[in-house]
Amino acid sequence: MRIFETFDELKAAVGQEVAVSDWVEVTQAQVDLFAEATGDHQWIHVDVERAKAGPFGAPIAHGFLTLSLLPRLMESSLEVRESKMSVNYGLNKVRFTSPVPVGSRLRARISVVACESIAGNGVQIEWRVAMEREGSEKPACVAETVSRAYA
């Protein structure tokens, strides 16, 4: 767990990788629940037998399920103590660069791209997150995500 006491410490980390999360396994139960929540029941995600014969040899996680793991991975690997509240502000860029077969383990490599003061005694932080899949040389997802933190 990387801890920043202040926003100024976070600003000093711009351009650096600041944290690597623990591994998280993607399960078929998560994929099925995500399909129910979003209405995306494409067979490559939810039909296990058909997916085994498909292009990936197994069911794969939805790209947006992979992306939705970002808050969990980030929260478990870094903390900004000056922040009393943090909100997701958006995404600048997201790419799903390789599939995530069910049973895969993912972790996030987190870098600070930018950190600037904003009104309301806060900062806007641009993060670069590369989600690695264990055993794969290519990341599963690369995202530039933006959050706002307030003291």
FITOR-90168 format. One record per atom (N, C-alpha, C): x, y, z; atom name; residue in one letter. Coordinates in steps of 0.001 Angstrom, whole numbers. Layout:
ATOM        xx        yy        zz   atom   rest
ATOM         X         Y         Z     CA      A
...
***
This chain:
ATOM        xx        yy        zz   atom   rest
ATOM       857     -1183         0      N      M
ATOM         0         0         0     CA      M
ATOM       893      1233         0      C      M
ATOM       705      2059     -1004      N      R
ATOM      1441      3329     -1089     CA      R
ATOM       591      4400      -436      C      R
ATOM      1165      5123       491      N      I
ATOM       438      6156      1215     CA      I
ATOM      1052      7518       912      C      I
ATOM       193      8443       521      N      F
ATOM       556      9845       359     CA      F
ATOM      -141     10600      1481      C      F
ATOM       600     11343      2245      N      E
ATOM        -4     12104      3336     CA      E
ATOM      -769     13307      2807      C      E
ATOM      -215     13973      1787      N      T
ATOM      -803     15232      1307     CA      T
ATOM      -950     15221      -212      C      T
ATOM     -1739     16169      -701      N      F
ATOM     -1859     16360     -2143     CA      F
ATOM      -521     16784     -2734      C      F
ATOM       258     17560     -1978      N      D
ATOM      1571     17983     -2474     CA      D
ATOM      2490     16789     -2704      C      D
ATOM      2436     15773     -1843      N      E
ATOM      3223     14556     -2055     CA      E
ATOM      2781     13857     -3337      C      E
ATOM      1490     13853     -3581      N      L
ATOM       966     13239     -4799     CA      L
ATOM      1429     14024     -6024      C      L
ATOM      1395     15347     -5945      N      K
ATOM      1874     16184     -7052     CA      K
ATOM      3346     15905     -7351      C      K
ATOM      4135     15647     -6326      N      A
ATOM      5559     15364     -6509     CA      A
ATOM      5797     14019     -7202      C      A
ATOM      4769     13182     -7246      N      A
ATOM      4908     11850     -7855     CA      A
ATOM      4509     11816     -9328      C      A
ATOM      4155     12959     -9906      N      V
ATOM      3769     12998    -11318     CA      V
ATOM      4899     12413    -12161      C      V
ATOM      4512     11540    -13085      N      G
ATOM      5481     10897    -13965     CA      G
ATOM      6048      9601    -13415      C      G
ATOM      5590      9181    -12251      N      Q
ATOM      6119      7973    -11617     CA      Q
ATOM      5058      6884    -11478      C      Q
ATOM      5512      5636    -11530      N      E
ATOM      4647      4536    -11117     CA      E
ATOM      4623      4574     -9600      C      E
ATOM      3429      4580     -9022      N      V
ATOM      3326      4771     -7581     CA      V
ATOM      2807      3550     -6827      C      V
ATOM      2210      2598     -7519      N      A
ATOM      1668      1439     -6812     CA      A
ATOM      1437       288     -7777      C      A
ATOM      1486      -907     -7215      N      V
ATOM      1100     -2131     -7915     CA      V
ATOM       149     -2869     -6980      C      V
ATOM     -1030     -3153     -7472      N      S
ATOM     -2047     -3793     -6628     CA      S
ATOM     -1743     -5279     -6426      C      S
ATOM     -2495     -5878     -5526      N      D
ATOM     -2480     -7329     -5379     CA      D
ATOM     -3217     -7938     -6567      C      D
ATOM     -3033     -9232     -6761      N      W
ATOM     -3743     -9960     -7812     CA      W
ATOM     -5193    -10186     -7398      C      W
ATOM     -6098    -10111     -8381      N      V
ATOM     -7522    -10384     -8181     CA      V
ATOM     -7956    -11367     -9255      C      V
ATOM     -8632    -12435     -8844      N      E
ATOM     -9114    -13433     -9811     CA      E
ATOM    -10468    -13020    -10381      C      E
ATOM    -10626    -13226    -11680      N      V
ATOM    -11897    -12985    -12351     CA      V
ATOM    -12617    -14324    -12459      C      V
ATOM    -13812    -14400    -11863      N      T
ATOM    -14554    -15656    -11805     CA      T
ATOM    -15744    -15654    -12763      C      T
ATOM    -16233    -16825    -13077      N      Q
ATOM    -17429    -16927    -13907     CA      Q
ATOM    -18630    -16312    -13192      C      Q
ATOM    -18680    -16442    -11882      N      A
ATOM    -19780    -15831    -11127     CA      A
ATOM    -19781    -14313    -11319      C      A
ATOM    -18610    -13678    -11287      N      Q
ATOM    -18539    -12229    -11537     CA      Q
ATOM    -19021    -11900    -12947      C      Q
ATOM    -18582    -12686    -13914      N      V
ATOM    -18977    -12457    -15311     CA      V
ATOM    -20490    -12577    -15456      C      V
ATOM    -21058    -13608    -14848      N      D
ATOM    -22511    -13808    -14934     CA      D
ATOM    -23278    -12670    -14266      C      D
ATOM    -22816    -12228    -13102      N      L
ATOM    -23478    -11114    -12417     CA      L
ATOM    -23358     -9823    -13225      C      L
ATOM    -22199     -9614    -13839      N      F
ATOM    -22013     -8426    -14673     CA      F
ATOM    -22955     -8475    -15876      C      F
ATOM    -23097     -9654    -16469      N      A
ATOM    -24026     -9812    -17593     CA      A
ATOM    -25449     -9484    -17171      C      A
ATOM    -25851     -9939    -15988      N      E
ATOM    -27190     -9643    -15485     CA      E
ATOM    -27366     -8152    -15249      C      E
ATOM    -26346     -7516    -14668      N      A
ATOM    -26441     -6090    -14343     CA      A
ATOM    -26493     -5216    -15595      C      A
ATOM    -25805     -5622    -16656      N      T
ATOM    -25679     -4779    -17846     CA      T
ATOM    -26547     -5222    -19018      C      T
ATOM    -27055     -6450    -18966      N      G
ATOM    -27833     -6977    -20082     CA      G
ATOM    -26975     -7477    -21228      C      G
ATOM    -25667     -7560    -21015      N      D
ATOM    -24744     -8044    -22050     CA      D
ATOM    -24515     -9542    -21832      C      D
ATOM    -25312    -10342    -22527      N      H
ATOM    -25254    -11802    -22362     CA      H
ATOM    -24581    -12489    -23545      C      H
ATOM    -23652    -11810    -24199      N      Q
ATOM    -22972    -12408    -25344     CA      Q
ATOM    -22350    -13751    -24937      C      Q
ATOM    -22475    -14717    -25808      N      W
ATOM    -22071    -16088    -25488     CA      W
ATOM    -20607    -16222    -25118      C      W
ATOM    -19735    -15380    -25627      N      I
ATOM    -18307    -15506    -25282     CA      I
ATOM    -18055    -15225    -23805      C      I
ATOM    -19053    -14654    -23127      N      H
ATOM    -18931    -14378    -21698     CA      H
ATOM    -19675    -15398    -20837      C      H
ATOM    -20876    -15785    -21258      N      V
ATOM    -21768    -16524    -20349     CA      V
ATOM    -22075    -17965    -20740      C      V
ATOM    -21816    -18359    -21969      N      D
ATOM    -22080    -19738    -22388     CA      D
ATOM    -20757    -20501    -22342      C      D
ATOM    -20494    -21117    -21199      N      V
ATOM    -19188    -21731    -20944     CA      V
ATOM    -18845    -22780    -21994      C      V
ATOM    -19759    -23677    -22304      N      E
ATOM    -19463    -24743    -23264     CA      E
ATOM    -19207    -24185    -24662      C      E
ATOM    -20032    -23286    -25109      N      R
ATOM    -19835    -22695    -26439     CA      R
ATOM    -18527    -21891    -26485      C      R
ATOM    -18245    -21169    -25402      N      A
ATOM    -17028    -20355    -25354     CA      A
ATOM    -15767    -21215    -25402      C      A
ATOM    -15829    -22427    -24845      N      K
ATOM    -14664    -23322    -24897     CA      K
ATOM    -14303    -23660    -26338      C      K
ATOM    -15302    -23699    -27216      N      A
ATOM    -15066    -23990    -28631     CA      A
ATOM    -14869    -22712    -29451      C      A
ATOM    -14939    -21571    -28795      N      G
ATOM    -14837    -20289    -29488     CA      G
ATOM    -13400    -19829    -29676      C      G
ATOM    -13217    -18609    -30113      N      P
ATOM    -11891    -18103    -30490     CA      P
ATOM    -10902    -17970    -29331      C      P
ATOM    -11393    -17924    -28085      N      F
ATOM    -10493    -17731    -26943     CA      F
ATOM    -10300    -19012    -26133      C      F
ATOM    -11037    -20072    -26462      N      G
ATOM    -10886    -21362    -25786     CA      G
ATOM    -11508    -21418    -24400      C      G
ATOM    -12170    -20349    -24005      N      A
ATOM    -12810    -20280    -22695     CA      A
ATOM    -13674    -19024    -22674      C      A
ATOM    -14596    -18944    -21723      N      P
ATOM    -15325    -17682    -21597     CA      P
ATOM    -14367    -16573    -21164      C      P
ATOM    -14647    -15370    -21621      N      I
ATOM    -13811    -14224    -21261     CA      I
ATOM    -14655    -13181    -20535      C      I
ATOM    -13982    -12390    -19717      N      A
ATOM    -14647    -11292    -19014     CA      A
ATOM    -15020    -10205    -20005      C      A
ATOM    -16108     -9526    -19731      N      H
ATOM    -16474     -8335    -20492     CA      H
ATOM    -15354     -7309    -20322      C      H
ATOM    -15073     -6554    -21369      N      G
ATOM    -14090     -5488    -21226     CA      G
ATOM    -14481     -4504    -20141      C      G
ATOM    -15763     -4159    -20095      N      F
ATOM    -16201     -3200    -19088     CA      F
ATOM    -16177     -3783    -17675      C      F
ATOM    -16277     -5108    -17552      N      L
ATOM    -16079     -5732    -16234     CA      L
ATOM    -14628     -5540    -15808      C      L
ATOM    -13716     -5791    -16725      N      T
ATOM    -12294     -5584    -16429     CA      T
ATOM    -12066     -4142    -15987      C      T
ATOM    -12614     -3200    -16737      N      L
ATOM    -12467     -1788    -16402     CA      L
ATOM    -13080     -1472    -15041      C      L
ATOM    -14201     -2097    -14733      N      S
ATOM    -14890     -1804    -13471     CA      S
ATOM    -14109     -2270    -12244      C      S
ATOM    -13075     -3071    -12438      N      L
ATOM    -12232     -3492    -11318     CA      L
ATOM    -11243     -2408    -10888      C      L
ATOM    -11099     -1357    -11702      N      L
ATOM    -10124      -306    -11387     CA      L
ATOM    -10297       285     -9993      C      L
ATOM    -11495       697     -9579      N      P
ATOM    -11600      1273     -8233     CA      P
ATOM    -11137       308     -7141      C      P
ATOM    -11511      -942     -7259      N      R
ATOM    -11097     -1945     -6262     CA      R
ATOM     -9584     -2080     -6218      C      R
ATOM     -8964     -2172     -7389      N      L
ATOM     -7521     -2344     -7444     CA      L
ATOM     -6787     -1102     -6944      C      L
ATOM     -7305        69     -7296      N      M
ATOM     -6660      1305     -6859     CA      M
ATOM     -6840      1521     -5356      C      M
ATOM     -8046      1307     -4865      N      E
ATOM     -8313      1523     -3447     CA      E
ATOM     -7486       606     -2559      C      E
ATOM     -7210      -588     -3038      N      S
ATOM     -6447     -1541     -2226     CA      S
ATOM     -4936     -1317     -2304      C      S
ATOM     -4498      -404     -3175      N      S
ATOM     -3052      -257     -3352     CA      S
ATOM     -2505      1133     -3075      C      S
ATOM     -3376      2128     -2928      N      L
ATOM     -2864      3454     -2588     CA      L
ATOM     -3882      4245     -1800      C      L
ATOM     -3368      5200     -1020      N      E
ATOM     -4207      6041      -179     CA      E
ATOM     -3637      7449      -173      C      E
ATOM     -4509      8443      -234      N      V
ATOM     -4123      9848       -91     CA      V
ATOM     -4825     10335      1171      C      V
ATOM     -4078     10450      2249      N      R
ATOM     -4684     10722      3551     CA      R
ATOM     -5333     12095      3656      C      R
ATOM     -4818     13076      2904      N      E
ATOM     -5441     14399      2954     CA      E
ATOM     -6849     14375      2354      C      E
ATOM     -7130     13420      1510      N      S
ATOM     -8419     13332       832     CA      S
ATOM     -9499     12834      1790      C      S
ATOM    -10562     13617      1884      N      K
ATOM    -11725     13217      2686     CA      K
ATOM    -12799     12585      1804      C      K
ATOM    -12732     12890       500      N      M
ATOM    -13686     12352      -459     CA      M
ATOM    -13036     12348     -1833      C      M
ATOM    -13276     11296     -2574      N      S
ATOM    -12753     11191     -3928     CA      S
ATOM    -13875     10744     -4850      C      S
ATOM    -13912     11322     -6059      N      V
ATOM    -14941     10941     -7023     CA      V
ATOM    -14299     10639     -8376      C      V
ATOM    -14931      9735     -9081      N      N
ATOM    -14518      9418    -10439     CA      N
ATOM    -14946     10577    -11335      C      N
ATOM    -14024     11142    -12100      N      Y
ATOM    -14351     12279    -12953     CA      Y
ATOM    -14475     11860    -14420      C      Y
ATOM    -13887     10726    -14776      N      G
ATOM    -14030     10255    -16151     CA      G
ATOM    -12809      9500    -16638      C      G
ATOM    -12814      9265    -17925      N      L
ATOM    -11744      8530    -18582     CA      L
ATOM    -11284      9312    -19803      C      L
ATOM     -9985      9358    -20008      N      N
ATOM     -9462      9996    -21212     CA      N
ATOM     -9270      8986    -22328      C      N
ATOM     -8868      7792    -21956      N      K
ATOM     -8575      6777    -22963     CA      K
ATOM     -8645      5405    -22301      C      K
ATOM     -9235      4467    -23015      N      V
ATOM     -9283      3086    -22537     CA      V
ATOM     -9054      2177    -23722      C      V
ATOM     -8213      1184    -23535      N      R
ATOM     -7999       164    -24557     CA      R
ATOM     -8004     -1203    -23885      C      R
ATOM     -8738     -2134    -24485      N      F
ATOM     -8751     -3519    -24035     CA      F
ATOM     -7801     -4276    -24965      C      F
ATOM     -6581     -4453    -24526      N      T
ATOM     -5506     -4904    -25410     CA      T
ATOM     -5340     -6417    -25486      C      T
ATOM     -5976     -7147    -24586      N      S
ATOM     -5981     -8609    -24694     CA      S
ATOM     -7140     -9160    -23860      C      S
ATOM     -7657    -10332    -24241      N      P
ATOM     -8801    -10890    -23524     CA      P
ATOM     -8420    -11351    -22115      C      P
ATOM     -9455    -11461    -21275      N      V
ATOM     -9284    -11928    -19897     CA      V
ATOM    -10123    -13196    -19723      C      V
ATOM     -9515    -14369    -19955      N      P
ATOM    -10263    -15608    -19747     CA      P
ATOM    -10690    -15749    -18285      C      P
ATOM    -11875    -16296    -18077      N      V
ATOM    -12338    -16558    -16720     CA      V
ATOM    -11289    -17404    -16004      C      V
ATOM    -11023    -17050    -14764      N      G
ATOM     -9988    -17721    -13977     CA      G
ATOM     -8671    -16965    -13985      C      G
ATOM     -8574    -15953    -14843      N      S
ATOM     -7356    -15142    -14886     CA      S
ATOM     -7217    -14321    -13614      C      S
ATOM     -5958    -14000    -13325      N      R
ATOM     -5692    -13076    -12227     CA      R
ATOM     -5142    -11780    -12818      C      R
ATOM     -5686    -10664    -12316      N      L
ATOM     -5305     -9342    -12802     CA      L
ATOM     -4712     -8527    -11655      C      L
ATOM     -3825     -7607    -12025      N      R
ATOM     -3361     -6606    -11069     CA      R
ATOM     -3135     -5311    -11832      C      R
ATOM     -3078     -4217    -11106      N      A
ATOM     -2935     -2900    -11722     CA      A
ATOM     -1584     -2287    -11382      C      A
ATOM      -947     -1722    -12406      N      R
ATOM       250      -908    -12225     CA      R
ATOM      -223       534    -12410      C      R
ATOM       -34      1351    -11388      N      I
ATOM      -653      2669    -11338     CA      I
ATOM       417      3756    -11344      C      I
ATOM       263      4701    -12282      N      S
ATOM      1172      5840    -12389     CA      S
ATOM       366      7134    -12317      C      S
ATOM      1006      8183    -11810      N      V
ATOM       388      9509    -11772     CA      V
ATOM       836     10256    -13023      C      V
ATOM      -116     10619    -13867      N      V
ATOM       169     11359    -15101     CA      V
ATOM       171     12857    -14829      C      V
ATOM      -816     13320    -14049      N      A
ATOM      -936     14741    -13726     CA      A
ATOM     -1693     14877    -12416      C      A
ATOM     -1431     15971    -11708      N      C
ATOM     -2135     16278    -10474     CA      C
ATOM     -2146     17794    -10324      C      C
ATOM     -3335     18372    -10439      N      E
ATOM     -3460     19826    -10417     CA      E
ATOM     -4517     20261     -9415      C      E
ATOM     -4274     21376     -8766      N      S
ATOM     -5237     21933     -7812     CA      S
ATOM     -6505     22359     -8534      C      S
ATOM     -7647     22168     -7861      N      I
ATOM     -8946     22597     -8382     CA      I
ATOM     -9705     23333     -7274      C      I
ATOM    -10741     24046     -7668      N      A
ATOM    -11567     24759     -6700     CA      A
ATOM    -12179     23787     -5707      C      A
ATOM    -12449     24278     -4512      N      G
ATOM    -13070     23426     -3503     CA      G
ATOM    -12062     22693     -2657      C      G
ATOM    -10821     23185     -2620      N      N
ATOM     -9760     22577     -1813     CA      N
ATOM     -9490     21132     -2240      C      N
ATOM     -9312     20967     -3560      N      G
ATOM     -9081     19620     -4063     CA      G
ATOM     -8031     19563     -5144      C      G
ATOM     -7877     18374     -5688      N      V
ATOM     -6966     18136     -6810     CA      V
ATOM     -7655     17255     -7833      C      V
ATOM     -7292     17451     -9089      N      Q
ATOM     -7706     16553    -10162     CA      Q
ATOM     -6489     15730    -10523      C      Q
ATOM     -6663     14409    -10499      N      I
ATOM     -5555     13488    -10725     CA      I
ATOM     -5826     12660    -11968      C      I
ATOM     -4862     12639    -12868      N      E
ATOM     -4915     11743    -14018     CA      E
ATOM     -3991     10567    -13723      C      E
ATOM     -4562      9388    -13786      N      W
ATOM     -3836      8152    -13511     CA      W
ATOM     -3696      7361    -14801      C      W
ATOM     -2579      6684    -14951      N      R
ATOM     -2430      5685    -16015     CA      R
ATOM     -2411      4342    -15317      C      R
ATOM     -3317      3471    -15724      N      V
ATOM     -3416      2161    -15103     CA      V
ATOM     -3252      1100    -16181      C      V
ATOM     -2265       251    -15990      N      A
ATOM     -2072      -902    -16868     CA      A
ATOM     -2486     -2133    -16073      C      A
ATOM     -3527     -2801    -16554      N      M
ATOM     -4001     -4008    -15881     CA      M
ATOM     -3320     -5218    -16500      C      M
ATOM     -2466     -5835    -15709      N      E
ATOM     -1717     -7001    -16163     CA      E
ATOM     -2514     -8267    -15905      C      E
ATOM     -2385     -9214    -16822      N      R
ATOM     -2954    -10545    -16612     CA      R
ATOM     -1793    -11475    -16319      C      R
ATOM     -1874    -12184    -15236      N      E
ATOM      -790    -13077    -14821     CA      E
ATOM      -467    -14062    -15947      C      E
ATOM       811    -14163    -16281      N      G
ATOM      1261    -15086    -17309     CA      G
ATOM      1210    -14527    -18717      C      G
ATOM       752    -13297    -18887      N      S
ATOM       660    -12685    -20205     CA      S
ATOM      1635    -11519    -20295      C      S
ATOM      2287    -11403    -21428      N      E
ATOM      3207    -10286    -21623     CA      E
ATOM      2466     -9001    -21964      C      E
ATOM      1262     -9118    -22503      N      K
ATOM       483     -7962    -22934     CA      K
ATOM      -556     -7619    -21865      C      K
ATOM      -721     -6341    -21522      N      P
ATOM     -1753     -6001    -20540     CA      P
ATOM     -3147     -6295    -21075      C      P
ATOM     -4059     -6532    -20164      N      A
ATOM     -5454     -6782    -20542     CA      A
ATOM     -6177     -5478    -20847      C      A
ATOM     -5791     -4426    -20142      N      C
ATOM     -6457     -3135    -20300     CA      C
ATOM     -5466     -2046    -19922      C      C
ATOM     -5478      -979    -20681      N      V
ATOM     -4698       217    -20345     CA      V
ATOM     -5690      1375    -20345      C      V
ATOM     -5717      2112    -19241      N      A
ATOM     -6696      3189    -19106     CA      A
ATOM     -6047      4430    -18515      C      A
ATOM     -6500      5575    -18999      N      E
ATOM     -6183      6851    -18377     CA      E
ATOM     -7473      7295    -17695      C      E
ATOM     -7462      7264    -16384      N      T
ATOM     -8647      7592    -15615     CA      T
ATOM     -8407      8870    -14813      C      T
ATOM     -9466      9626    -14608      N      V
ATOM     -9357     10921    -13946     CA      V
ATOM    -10246     10911    -12711      C      V
ATOM     -9680     11342    -11587      N      S
ATOM    -10460     11457    -10370     CA      S
ATOM    -10235     12828     -9744      C      S
ATOM    -11140     13173     -8863      N      R
ATOM    -11005     14405     -8104     CA      R
ATOM    -11067     14047     -6632      C      R
ATOM    -10133     14609     -5884      N      A
ATOM    -10071     14360     -4445     CA      A
ATOM    -10177     15702     -3725      C      A
ATOM    -10892     15686     -2601      N      Y
ATOM    -11134     16918     -1850     CA      Y
ATOM    -10726     16733      -397      C      Y
ATOM    -10102     17793       156      N      A
ATOM     -9672     17754      1554     CA      A
ATOM    -10837     18117      2470      C      A
***
